[in-house]
């Protein structure tokens, strides 16, 4: 039986008072896509609005996995992402939310996304996210009324990293918001790879961490 992974992406293309151009950060989509593809998984895309998603960091296209994503099936598939409300997420073995600044715009409060994450987590399928992608985990309440984040070991883009990247553009600092909902936050030095799994919840700190998040997700999906 084919393992199925759903990558849920943002539709935002600008953020903040200066209308900074943004999107889904290329390596945070392409590197996990490459890991899932190498594992021979079925990879599908969904976006919140169903409109064509945007990509950021196209200047990194010379990276082999990034280039393969852009010229191969990855980007072509992502452009045809279905609207999340039109997707039956119950058959998927894992969902993954990549970062970029875009998720900070449309993922903090999206009701259906919160429901999908809750249901996926509670049926013991894998929930993964990286960099700003863990903003999707905010405000997810489980069936017992508790926050999904409460007591969980989590990573994301850090306040220190945001200070020199987009502090003037983001609506809030993600590290702070995650800890305010009870997460135990873990991190390494700025821009270095770090990922962590807590049960079926897998998160990573920054673009360099996207591959590690996907590797941990694949290991869990293979039961290793």
Secondary structure, 3 states (H helix, E strand, C coil): CCCEEEEEECCCCEECCCCEECCEEHHHHHHHHHHHHHCCCEEEEEECCCCCCCEECHHHCCCHHHHHHHHCHHHHHHHCCEEHHHCCHHHCCEEEECCCCCHHHHCCCCHHHHHHHHHHHHCCCEEEEECCHHHHHCCCECCCCCECCCCCEECCCCHHHHHCCCCCCCCCCHHHHHHHCCCEECCCCCCCCCEEEECCEEEECCHHHHHHHHHHHHHHHCCC
